[in-house]
Amino acid sequence: MAGTVAQQQKMQLIKGERHLFSSSDDTIVMKQIAATHAPDGREVDVRPILNIIEDILRRATPTIIVMPHTQLELVEDKVNHYGLTSMLEALAYPIHKISCEITSKCSGGGEAHATTLALFHTLSTYTWDAKLVLVLAAFAMIYGEFWLTAQLHTVNPMAKSLALIKQLPNILEHSDILKPRFDAISNLIKAMLDVTKSIIEFRELPSEYISLDTPDMTLTMAHIPTAVYWTIRGAIACVSQIIGLIGLGHEYISSTTEAWELSSLAHKISNIHGHLTKQLTLCHQLIDDKKHIEAYQTLVRLFDTVHLDNMKILKALIYSKDELPLIDGTTKKRVSVDVLRRKIVMLFITDLDITHEELFVLIQIYSDTHQGKMERHYEIVWLPIIDRHVPWLPTKEENFDRLASSMPWYSLQHPSLLDKAVVRYIRDVWHFEKKPLLVVLDPQGKVVCPNALHMMWIWGSLAFPFTSNREEALWKEETWRLEFLVDEIDPAILSWAREGRYICLYGGEDIEWIRRFTMTLRRITQELRIPLEMVYVGKSNPKERVKKITAIISAEKLSGYWQDPAMIWFFWVRLESMWHSKRQHGRSIEDDFIMQEVMQMLSFDGSDEGWAVISHGTSLDMVKSQGKKLMDCLNGFENWKGTVEHEGFVPALANALAPYHTHEHCTRLILPGETGKITEHVVCAECKRPMDKFVLYRCCTD
C-alpha cells in the first residue's frame, strides 16, 4: 500500500510539467529571469558544442538496434575535430554541475519553473545562447547515458548490471507501449534544437550590416530570454520523463498523459521557433538589402575607376566566389575568369528567350572570324538574365543548357551566379529590358560601347574594336547603296549588281498586289530589254504569313525569294540597327540622308501594303516607293517611257513617281526595341512633319 502511494506521489510530481504558463504569467516569469542575467563578458563558441550535442542526441535514438560489439560504429572524436579541447576543459565542470542539479531536482520532485529559475541563477554570468547550450549539453549527457545503457544492456555485461541497479523497464519488451512517449520526446528535442539554432544564428548575424539598435533586432532580442526559458523547460521535462521510467512498473509505462504533456510543450516551443524564424527572415532581408546596395555601389565605383586590367571588373560582374564560373564554348569545360585577362570582352546580355535567328546570325559572324576569314581579337561572354521571382523549373534549366551548348563562346555556368546587384546594374545603367545587348569592355575593363550589337549586325567583325569612335568612322565611310543595304546576306544579289543588272527588292503581305506588281514590272523591263532580278524580302517578323506568301511566289514563279527565314530576319534587323546606331550618334532625319532612307524602309515594314526598292548595278541610283503609288506609276508607263532612254530606267521611274508623293498620306512607323526611352519627336520620312506617337504592343506570333 505504501509503495502504491509513493508511486502516485512521484507521478503527481512529474505531471507538474503540464502546468504551462499563460502569456500573462510569461511576463512575470520573464522579469524573474531577466533579474538573474548578469553576463561578465566571457564569450563561448557555442556552435561546435551544439554540433557535439546534436551528435549525441542523434545517436541516442529510441529505435533499438542490437549488434555485435565488433560492428559498433566508431564514433568520430568531435573534440579533436573542432579543436575544442581547452574550451571543453573549462566548461566540463559547469556542464557536470548543471547535469547534477537537473538530475537532483527532477529526482527530488522539484517544480519545473523553480528548477529552471535555479539554473538561470547558476548560469547568470553567461550570454543567453551560452546558457542554453550549456543546459542542452548537460541534458545530452543525461539522455545519452540513459540510452547508452538501454541500447547495450543485452550485449554488454556492465550495461546489463547498470540496467539492473537502475531498474530500467524492459524497453525492448514494452517498445510498442513506450513509442508515443518517446516520439513526443523526440519531437520536443527537435523543437529545442531548432530554437537553439535560431538563437545562435541571431548571435552570428554580421554586425557591419545589422545593429542591435535596429527595430527588427530590438524586437527579436526581447524575445530571446523567453525562447531560452521555454527551451530549458523542455530539457527539464525530458529529463523528468527519463528519470520517471526508473523503477516504475507497467502502469506508468502505459500512461499516455505524459506524452500529451510533452507534445503541448513541444507545440509551444515550435511556435516560438516559428516567430524567431520570421524575425530571422526579416533580418536576413535587411542584410541582403544592405549587401545589395553595397555591391551595386561597388560596381558603380569600379566602372568609374581606371584599372591596369579587366580582372576587378569581370570578377565583380561574374560571381567571384566560384573559381570556375565560365564554360568554354569550344571545349565545354569550366574555366576561370582569368582566361579573359587583358582581352576585349563583349558581354552578350539576354534573357532565355533568344530567337533562333539572333543566335544563328551571331554564331555565323563569330565563326567566320574563328575559321580564319578574319582574325578575332575579342571574346564574347554570355550573361543570361533571369527573373528570380519566377520559379526555376526543369524546362528553364533545359532551355538554358540547350542555349549554352549551342554557343561557341564563353557562357556563365549558371544564371544564378549573376548577383542581384549585377542584374540591377545591367538594367539601370546599361538599360537592358528584353532586347539583347552586346556591351564592350576594353582590356582595362572600361565600357567603350554600351551596345555593339548594332555594329555587329551592320558590319560584323569589321567593326572591331567595337568602340563608339570606330562606329562613327564606319558611318563616315558609308553611302546608301544596294551593297550596303544587302551586305553579305545574299551574295547572289551582290554578284548581280557587279554584272550591272537591275535589282528589285520588295515586300509586304498583300499577295494580290505582289502578283500585279511582279507581272507589271517584269513586262516593262522585258519591253525595255533590261536585265531584272526580283527578290521578295518579306517583313521584319517572318512568321507563318510570310512563309505562305513565299510558298505562293515559289509555286507561281513570281520572283526570287529567300528560303531561310534567318536571311529575312537579318535584313530587317540590320535596318533597325542602322536606326539605333544613327540615333546613338545623335543623327536625325533632318540632317542625315541614310537615316532618312532607313526610316522610309522601316515605315514600309510598318505597313501591311506592298513596297519596293529598285536599283541599277553598283551605282547609287535607287528608287523606292509604297505599293499603291508604285503601281499607279507603273500602270502609266506609256506616259513616261520616252524618258527612259535619256535618263535611265531608275532615274526616269523616280521622276515619274514624284507627282504621286503628296502630303495626304498615312505613314506607320514601328520603331524597334528601345522605344520606351524615346522622348524626342520623330519626323515623317516623307513629309518631314512630326509624327504622332502611340503605344503598340505586338506579339511575335502570327
Solvent accessible surface area in square Angstrom, and as a share of the most:
residue,aa,sasa,rsa
1,M,192,0.86
2,A,83,0.64
3,G,53,0.51
4,T,74,0.43
5,V,62,0.35
6,A,58,0.45
7,Q,47,0.21
8,Q,109,0.49
9,Q,111,0.49
10,K,69,0.29
11,M,24,0.11
12,Q,118,0.52
13,L,97,0.48
14,I,17,0.09
15,K,44,0.19
16,G,22,0.21
17,E,12,0.05
18,R,79,0.29
19,H,130,0.58
20,L,56,0.28
21,F,43,0.18
22,S,57,0.37
23,S,95,0.61
24,S,77,0.50
25,D,56,0.29
26,D,22,0.11
27,T,77,0.45
28,I,108,0.55
29,V,4,0.02
30,M,31,0.14
31,K,144,0.61
32,Q,75,0.33
33,I,0,0.00
34,A,59,0.45
35,A,89,0.69
36,T,9,0.05
37,H,51,0.23
38,A,62,0.48
39,P,65,0.41
40,D,81,0.42
41,G,61,0.59
42,R,107,0.39
43,E,125,0.56
44,V,19,0.11
45,D,78,0.40
46,V,9,0.05
47,R,82,0.30
48,P,16,0.10
49,I,4,0.02
50,L,1,0.00
51,N,41,0.21
52,I,30,0.15
53,I,3,0.02
54,E,50,0.22
55,D,12,0.06
56,I,57,0.29
57,L,16,0.08
58,R,155,0.57
59,R,69,0.25
60,A,8,0.06
61,T,48,0.28
62,P,40,0.25
63,T,88,0.51
64,I,34,0.17
65,I,118,0.60
66,V,70,0.40
67,M,63,0.28
68,P,76,0.48
69,H,131,0.59
70,T,127,0.74
71,Q,123,0.55
72,L,60,0.30
73,E,120,0.54
74,L,169,0.84
75,V,96,0.55
76,E,89,0.40
77,D,74,0.38
78,K,42,0.18
79,V,49,0.28
80,N,104,0.53
81,H,114,0.51
82,Y,72,0.27
83,G,61,0.59
84,L,10,0.05
85,T,67,0.39
86,S,84,0.54
87,M,42,0.19
88,L,35,0.18
89,E,125,0.56
90,A,73,0.57
91,L,10,0.05
92,A,56,0.44
93,Y,150,0.57
94,P,29,0.18
95,I,13,0.07
96,H,94,0.42
97,K,95,0.40
98,I,1,0.00
99,S,11,0.07
100,C,63,0.38
101,E,33,0.15
102,I,0,0.00
103,T,49,0.28
104,S,73,0.47
105,K,70,0.30
106,C,19,0.11
107,S,62,0.40
108,G,66,0.63
109,G,19,0.18
110,G,36,0.35
111,E,97,0.44
112,A,9,0.07
113,H,27,0.12
114,A,56,0.43
115,T,1,0.01
116,T,0,0.00
117,L,35,0.17
118,A,26,0.20
119,L,0,0.00
120,F,0,0.00
121,H,110,0.49
122,T,49,0.28
123,L,2,0.01
124,S,26,0.17
125,T,47,0.27
126,Y,15,0.06
127,T,23,0.13
128,W,38,0.13
129,D,5,0.03
130,A,1,0.01
131,K,0,0.00
132,L,1,0.00
133,V,1,0.00
134,L,1,0.00
135,V,0,0.00
136,L,0,0.00
137,A,10,0.08
138,A,0,0.00
139,F,1,0.00
140,A,0,0.00
141,M,67,0.30
142,I,21,0.11
143,Y,4,0.01
144,G,14,0.14
145,E,98,0.44
146,F,8,0.03
147,W,0,0.00
148,L,105,0.52
149,T,10,0.06
150,A,4,0.03
151,Q,38,0.17
152,L,38,0.19
153,H,37,0.16
154,T,71,0.41
155,V,59,0.34
156,N,47,0.24
157,P,106,0.67
158,M,142,0.63
159,A,7,0.06
160,K,116,0.49
161,S,57,0.37
162,L,74,0.37
163,A,12,0.09
164,L,111,0.55
165,I,140,0.71
166,K,73,0.31
167,Q,110,0.49
168,L,25,0.12
169,P,17,0.11
170,N,70,0.36
171,I,8,0.04
172,L,75,0.37
173,E,121,0.54
174,H,33,0.15
175,S,49,0.32
176,D,123,0.64
177,I,67,0.34
178,L,0,0.00
179,K,118,0.50
180,P,68,0.43
181,R,4,0.02
182,F,7,0.03
183,D,60,0.31
184,A,4,0.03
185,I,0,0.00
186,S,46,0.30
187,N,91,0.47
188,L,0,0.00
189,I,13,0.07
190,K,129,0.55
191,A,4,0.03
192,M,0,0.00
193,L,22,0.11
194,D,31,0.16
195,V,0,0.00
196,T,1,0.00
197,K,71,0.30
198,S,6,0.04
199,I,3,0.02
200,I,1,0.01
201,E,60,0.27
202,F,7,0.03
203,R,108,0.40
204,E,92,0.41
205,L,17,0.08
206,P,40,0.25
207,S,94,0.61
208,E,132,0.59
209,Y,36,0.14
210,I,8,0.04
211,S,50,0.32
212,L,114,0.57
213,D,126,0.65
214,T,25,0.14
215,P,112,0.70
216,D,42,0.22
217,M,6,0.03
218,T,76,0.44
219,L,90,0.45
220,T,0,0.00
221,M,60,0.27
222,A,70,0.55
223,H,66,0.29
224,I,3,0.02
225,P,22,0.14
226,T,29,0.17
227,A,0,0.00
228,V,0,0.00
229,Y,0,0.00
230,W,0,0.00
231,T,1,0.00
232,I,0,0.00
233,R,2,0.01
234,G,0,0.00
235,A,0,0.00
236,I,3,0.01
237,A,0,0.00
238,C,0,0.00
239,V,1,0.00
240,S,18,0.12
241,Q,4,0.02
242,I,4,0.02
243,I,19,0.10
244,G,0,0.00
245,L,0,0.00
246,I,55,0.28
247,G,51,0.49
248,L,15,0.07
249,G,36,0.34
250,H,102,0.46
251,E,117,0.53
252,Y,0,0.00
253,I,5,0.03
254,S,49,0.32
255,S,26,0.17
256,T,94,0.55
257,T,50,0.29
258,E,1,0.01
259,A,12,0.09
260,W,162,0.57
261,E,7,0.03
262,L,0,0.00
263,S,55,0.35
264,S,29,0.18
265,L,0,0.00
266,A,9,0.07
267,H,120,0.54
268,K,46,0.19
269,I,0,0.00
270,S,52,0.34
271,N,86,0.44
272,I,28,0.14
273,H,51,0.23
274,G,30,0.28
275,H,62,0.28
276,L,1,0.00
277,T,58,0.34
278,K,142,0.60
279,Q,14,0.06
280,L,11,0.06
281,T,83,0.48
282,L,87,0.43
283,C,0,0.00
284,H,68,0.30
285,Q,94,0.42
286,L,52,0.26
287,I,6,0.03
288,D,65,0.34
289,D,59,0.31
290,K,82,0.35
291,K,91,0.39
292,H,39,0.18
293,I,85,0.43
294,E,87,0.39
295,A,37,0.29
296,Y,29,0.11
297,Q,102,0.45
298,T,41,0.24
299,L,3,0.02
300,V,55,0.31
301,R,143,0.52
302,L,29,0.14
303,F,34,0.14
304,D,116,0.60
305,T,69,0.40
306,V,145,0.83
307,H,25,0.11
308,L,163,0.81
309,D,20,0.10
310,N,0,0.00
311,M,11,0.05
312,K,132,0.56
313,I,1,0.00
314,L,0,0.00
315,K,84,0.36
316,A,33,0.25
317,L,1,0.00
318,I,0,0.00
319,Y,81,0.31
320,S,71,0.46
321,K,168,0.71
322,D,34,0.18
323,E,144,0.65
324,L,81,0.40
325,P,1,0.01
326,L,0,0.00
327,I,35,0.18
328,D,27,0.14
329,G,8,0.08
330,T,102,0.59
331,T,76,0.44
332,K,95,0.40
333,K,140,0.59
334,R,106,0.39
335,V,27,0.16
336,S,31,0.20
337,V,8,0.04
338,D,66,0.34
339,V,50,0.29
340,L,0,0.00
341,R,94,0.34
342,R,144,0.53
343,K,82,0.35
344,I,21,0.11
345,V,0,0.00
346,M,0,0.00
347,L,0,0.00
348,F,2,0.01
349,I,0,0.00
350,T,1,0.01
351,D,30,0.15
352,L,18,0.09
353,D,99,0.52
354,I,20,0.10
355,T,59,0.34
356,H,132,0.59
357,E,27,0.12
358,E,21,0.09
359,L,15,0.08
360,F,86,0.36
361,V,10,0.06
362,L,1,0.00
363,I,41,0.21
364,Q,91,0.40
365,I,24,0.12
366,Y,9,0.04
367,S,24,0.16
368,D,35,0.18
369,T,6,0.04
370,H,112,0.50
371,Q,140,0.62
372,G,61,0.59
373,K,155,0.66
374,M,73,0.33
375,E,127,0.57
376,R,49,0.18
377,H,94,0.42
378,Y,4,0.01
379,E,26,0.12
380,I,0,0.00
381,V,0,0.00
382,W,0,0.00
383,L,0,0.00
384,P,1,0.00
385,I,3,0.02
386,I,31,0.16
387,D,77,0.40
388,R,101,0.37
389,H,175,0.78
390,V,67,0.39
391,P,90,0.56
392,W,80,0.28
393,L,93,0.46
394,P,98,0.62
395,T,92,0.54
396,K,68,0.29
397,E,55,0.25
398,E,115,0.52
399,N,37,0.19
400,F,5,0.02
401,D,72,0.37
402,R,146,0.53
403,L,4,0.02
404,A,11,0.09
405,S,70,0.45
406,S,55,0.35
407,M,1,0.00
408,P,38,0.24
409,W,3,0.01
410,Y,25,0.09
411,S,2,0.01
412,L,0,0.00
413,Q,52,0.23
414,H,39,0.17
415,P,1,0.01
416,S,61,0.39
417,L,21,0.11
418,L,1,0.01
419,D,61,0.32
420,K,92,0.39
421,A,0,0.00
422,V,4,0.02
423,V,20,0.11
424,R,88,0.32
425,Y,10,0.04
426,I,0,0.00
427,R,95,0.35
428,D,72,0.37
429,V,60,0.35
430,W,17,0.06
431,H,99,0.44
432,F,5,0.02
433,E,103,0.46
434,K,124,0.52
435,K,99,0.42
436,P,14,0.09
437,L,12,0.06
438,L,0,0.00
439,V,0,0.00
440,V,0,0.00
441,L,0,0.00
442,D,27,0.14
443,P,39,0.25
444,Q,73,0.32
445,G,1,0.01
446,K,132,0.56
447,V,43,0.25
448,V,34,0.20
449,C,0,0.00
450,P,68,0.43
451,N,9,0.05
452,A,0,0.00
453,L,9,0.04
454,H,15,0.07
455,M,1,0.00
456,M,1,0.00
457,W,11,0.04
458,I,1,0.01
459,W,23,0.08
460,G,12,0.12
461,S,11,0.07
462,L,105,0.52
463,A,0,0.00
464,F,62,0.26
465,P,47,0.30
466,F,0,0.00
467,T,30,0.17
468,S,44,0.28
469,N,127,0.65
470,R,70,0.25
471,E,3,0.01
472,E,41,0.18
473,A,39,0.30
474,L,10,0.05
475,W,17,0.06
476,K,158,0.67
477,E,127,0.57
478,E,31,0.14
479,T,66,0.38
480,W,16,0.06
481,R,69,0.25
482,L,2,0.01
483,E,39,0.18
484,F,7,0.03
485,L,0,0.00
486,V,0,0.00
487,D,49,0.26
488,E,135,0.61
489,I,18,0.09
490,D,18,0.09
491,P,90,0.57
492,A,44,0.34
493,I,0,0.00
494,L,28,0.14
495,S,38,0.24
496,W,57,0.20
497,A,2,0.01
498,R,169,0.62
499,E,106,0.48
500,G,32,0.30
501,R,76,0.28
502,Y,19,0.07
503,I,1,0.00
504,C,0,0.00
505,L,0,0.00
506,Y,0,0.00
507,G,0,0.00
508,G,1,0.01
509,E,37,0.17
510,D,63,0.33
511,I,35,0.18
512,E,91,0.41
513,W,11,0.04
514,I,0,0.00
515,R,62,0.22
516,R,119,0.43
517,F,0,0.00
518,T,1,0.01
519,M,118,0.53
520,T,16,0.09
521,L,0,0.00
522,R,82,0.30
523,R,124,0.45
524,I,0,0.00
525,T,2,0.01
526,Q,121,0.54
527,E,83,0.37
528,L,44,0.22
529,R,219,0.80
530,I,36,0.18
531,P,67,0.42
532,L,21,0.10
533,E,41,0.18
534,M,6,0.03
535,V,4,0.02
536,Y,1,0.00
537,V,0,0.00
538,G,0,0.00
539,K,23,0.10
540,S,21,0.13
541,N,35,0.18
542,P,11,0.07
543,K,71,0.30
544,E,91,0.41
545,R,127,0.46
546,V,3,0.02
547,K,99,0.42
548,K,131,0.56
549,I,11,0.05
550,T,19,0.11
551,A,59,0.46
552,I,55,0.28
553,I,0,0.00
554,S,46,0.29
555,A,81,0.63
556,E,79,0.35
557,K,171,0.73
558,L,17,0.08
559,S,17,0.11
560,G,32,0.30
561,Y,60,0.23
562,W,9,0.03
563,Q,145,0.65
564,D,56,0.29
565,P,45,0.28
566,A,4,0.03
567,M,50,0.22
568,I,6,0.03
569,W,29,0.10
570,F,26,0.11
571,F,0,0.00
572,W,2,0.01
573,V,19,0.11
574,R,1,0.00
575,L,1,0.00
576,E,28,0.12
577,S,2,0.01
578,M,0,0.00
579,W,7,0.02
580,H,10,0.05
581,S,0,0.00
582,K,10,0.04
583,R,56,0.21
584,Q,76,0.34
585,H,42,0.19
586,G,63,0.60
587,R,82,0.30
588,S,40,0.26
589,I,9,0.05
590,E,108,0.48
591,D,99,0.51
592,D,18,0.09
593,F,128,0.53
594,I,15,0.07
595,M,10,0.04
596,Q,40,0.18
597,E,14,0.07
598,V,0,0.00
599,M,7,0.03
600,Q,31,0.14
601,M,0,0.00
602,L,6,0.03
603,S,5,0.03
604,F,9,0.04
605,D,14,0.07
606,G,3,0.03
607,S,21,0.14
608,D,86,0.45
609,E,91,0.41
610,G,3,0.03
611,W,3,0.01
612,A,1,0.00
613,V,2,0.01
614,I,1,0.01
615,S,0,0.00
616,H,62,0.28
617,G,4,0.04
618,T,76,0.44
619,S,46,0.29
620,L,113,0.56
621,D,58,0.30
622,M,38,0.17
623,V,14,0.08
624,K,33,0.14
625,S,2,0.01
626,Q,23,0.10
627,G,0,0.00
628,K,138,0.59
629,K,30,0.13
630,L,3,0.01
631,M,14,0.06
632,D,55,0.29
633,C,0,0.00
634,L,0,0.00
635,N,100,0.51
636,G,17,0.16
637,F,4,0.02
638,E,114,0.51
639,N,137,0.70
640,W,26,0.09
641,K,74,0.31
642,G,66,0.64
643,T,57,0.33
644,V,14,0.08
645,E,171,0.77
646,H,163,0.73
647,E,67,0.30
648,G,25,0.24
649,F,2,0.01
650,V,4,0.02
651,P,43,0.27
652,A,1,0.01
653,L,0,0.00
654,A,40,0.31
655,N,89,0.45
656,A,17,0.13
657,L,3,0.01
658,A,61,0.47
659,P,99,0.62
660,Y,77,0.29
661,H,81,0.36
662,T,66,0.39
663,H,114,0.51
664,E,145,0.65
665,H,48,0.21
666,C,123,0.73
667,T,21,0.12
668,R,121,0.44
669,L,30,0.15
670,I,45,0.23
671,L,24,0.12
672,P,14,0.09
673,G,32,0.30
674,E,36,0.16
675,T,56,0.33
676,G,73,0.71
677,K,70,0.30
678,I,9,0.05
679,T,126,0.73
680,E,87,0.39
681,H,118,0.53
682,V,29,0.17
683,V,8,0.04
684,C,6,0.03
685,A,3,0.03
686,E,42,0.19
687,C,19,0.11
688,K,90,0.38
689,R,131,0.48
690,P,97,0.61
691,M,47,0.21
692,D,120,0.62
693,K,144,0.61
694,F,171,0.71
695,V,120,0.69
696,L,106,0.53
697,Y,197,0.75
698,R,134,0.49
699,C,89,0.53
700,C,86,0.51
701,T,91,0.53
702,D,83,0.43
